[in-house]
Amino acid sequence: MATWANLSLQDSASPMMEQLTFFHDHALLILIMITTLVSYVMATMFFNPFINRFLLDGQTIEMIWTILPAVTLVFIALPSLRLLYLLDEVSDPALTLKTIGHQWYWSYEYSDFMSVEFDSYMVPYHEMNSDGFRLLDVDNRAVLPMNTQVRMLVTAADVLHSWTVPALGVKVDATPGRLNQTSFLLSRPGLFFGQCSEICGANHSFMPIVIESVPTGTFINWISSVSEA
């Protein structure tokens, strides 16, 4: 999760977030190169005492400053398009989880198991344990197995919401009357926090998301106990 000392992106917990982090670093490096070049040119122009009063056009320099930005955009666009297609890819999921946004909580349904569904509310501060995470902890976490391809179906029951977990690189709009889907794979165990990213009313800030990534055996034991209950 992000803390006050973390100025960069969160540590990735899925292969897709790793790819997004790589693209971020790639684009940032290009921006640094452009900023350095433009700063150097501006500095030389400020301190250059020479001037050509009869210069009307320069075909060579105009070709250079047209071609170089075009090539730069290609180097940004190609990996960006690749990532866009990968984000929309949902291939052969082993598990399906459906989440429904409400004002102001999330409900989850494990579609592959009979009658496994629950609501997930934020834990109030006065009911929280001393080791809890303020405004982020929930009473019922969405438990998912690691190293398993998960398909997430997202919708809403009332107004627009957005199911977002930054460490997974997932952000899906929850739209009433529409079923959106995404896919991700949890690469390590842990707790991964998110929040609604669409302004949905007075308590928009108080409907967090918690994904608990566990080994497959632990998930099977958990889903068995929940089904029996």
N, C-alpha and C positions, 0 to 999 in steps of 0.2 A: 504494500500500500504506500501511497505518497505521504511523506512527512514534511515538516518545516525545513529540514536539511536537504531535501531532494529537489534540485532545480531542474533535473533532466526528466526524461520519460521514465515511467515505472519499469522495473525489471520484468522482462517478458515471461509469461507462463504458458505460451503456446507458440508453435512454429510461425503462425501468421503474424503475431506481434513481433517476433524476431525479424521477419521480412520488412515490416513497417519501420522498425528501428533502423535497419540497414538503409532503407530508402531515405529516412530522415537525415541520417549522417551523410549520405551521398548528395542530397540536395543542399545541405548546409555547406559542404565543402565547395560546391560550385558557387554558392552565394558568396563565400569568403573570397574566392578567386576573383569574381566580378567586382566586389567591393574594393579589393586591393588594387585592381587594374584601374578602375575609375578614379580612385583616390590619387593614384600616382599621376594619371593624366591631368587631373585638376590641379595638383600641386605644381607640376611642370608648367602649366599654362599661367598660373599666378606669378611665377617667378621668372618666366621667360621674357626677356626684354625685346625680342625680335618680333616683327609683325610684317605681314605681306599685305599692303594696301590694295594690290591689284588681283588678289586671288578671288576668282568667281566660282570655281568648282574644282573638285578633285576626284576623278573617277576611281582612282585606286583606293583611296581611303573610304570612299562611299561603298565600294564593293566589300571592303574588309568589315566595316561596321554593319553591313547587312548580312553577310554570310556567317560571321562568327556568332551572333545571337541565334540565328536559325539552327546552327549546329548544336549550340548549347541547349536549345529547347528540345531537340531530338534526344539528347542525352538525359533529359529529365522526363520526357513524355514516354519513352519506351518502357522503362521500369515502372512508371506510374500506371500505364495501361495494363501491364502484366499483373500488378497488384490488384487493380480493380476487378479483373476477371477472376483472380484467385479468391477474393473476398466473397464473390457471388457463387462460388463453386460449392455445391453440396453433394458429395460423392459417397455413396455406400455407407450411411451412418449405422453405427452399432446400437445407438440409443437415441431416443427422441424425448425431449423435454419441452413442454408447452408452458409458457408464462403469459399471464393476463394482467395488465395494468389496471388498477382501480384508483379511485380517489380515497385514500392515498396509501396504498399498499400493493404488494405483488402477490399473486397466487400462482402455484405451480402444479402441473399435472404430468405425471410420468405415464405417457401414453402406452408404453409397452407393458405396463403392469396393471393389474386390476385394482381399481379404486384406491390408487395412491395419489392423493392430492391434498394440498394444505395451503393456508395463507401465511404470508411472511410479513410481519409488522416490525417496525423499528422498536427497539427496547428503550423505554423512557429512561432518562438519566437517573431518576431516583430509584429505579428498580435494577439498575445495572451493577454488576460486580466490580470490584476495584480494578480488575484487569481487563475490563471491557473497553470497547472503542466507542467513544461518544459520537452520536449521530450516525454511526455506521453499522452497529451490531443489530441483528434481528433475532426474533424468538425462534424462527424455524429457518434454518439454512438449506439451500439447495445443494444436496450432496451428489457429486458426480465422480465416476471412476477416472483415474488418470490413464494416459496412453490409450484412450478410447475415442473414436470419432463420434462426436455428439452433434445431433441436429437440434437447433433451437427454433421453435415456433413461437412467434410473438404477436400478440394482439392486445386490444384494450376493450374494456367494458363500458367506458363512459366518454372520456376525452383523450386527446393525444398524449401519449407518454413516450419514453425512449429508454429501452433496456440497454445499459452501458456498463461494461467492465473493462477498464483501460488495460489491465495487465494481460487480458486475452486478445486485445485488439478488436473488440466486438462493440458495435453500436447499431442497434436496430430500432426503427420507429415502431411503436405500438399504436396502431390505428384502428379505431372502432369499425367493425364490419370487414376488416381485411386481415389476412393471415400472412405475415412476413416470415421469412426463414433465413437462418444463417447456420454456419457450421464451424466448429472449433475442436481442438484437441488439447487437453491439459497435459503439459509435459512434465509437471512436477507436483508433488503434494503441497497443500497449504490452504490458507484462506485468502480469497481474492474479493476485494470490495469494489462496489460500483454504486452509482446513484442514477436516478431518473434525470435524463438530459434534455427533457422537453418541458417547458413551463406549463404546468397542468393544474394550477390552482393555488390556494392559500398554503397548503402543506406540501408543496412540491419538494421542499428541501428535506422532508422527513419520510421518504420512502426509499431507503437504501437497498442494495442488493449484496448478498453474500453467497459466494460459491465456495463450497468446501470440497477440495480435491483429495480423494483418498485412493488407496490401492483397490484393485478390483474385488479382492476377497472381502475387504471391509465394506465396500459398497453393497455386495450381495447380502452380507449379514444385516446391514442397515435396512435395505429394501424389504428383506424378509420380515424383520421385526415390525416395520411400519405397516406392511400388508396384513400381518396378523392382528395388529392393533385396530 
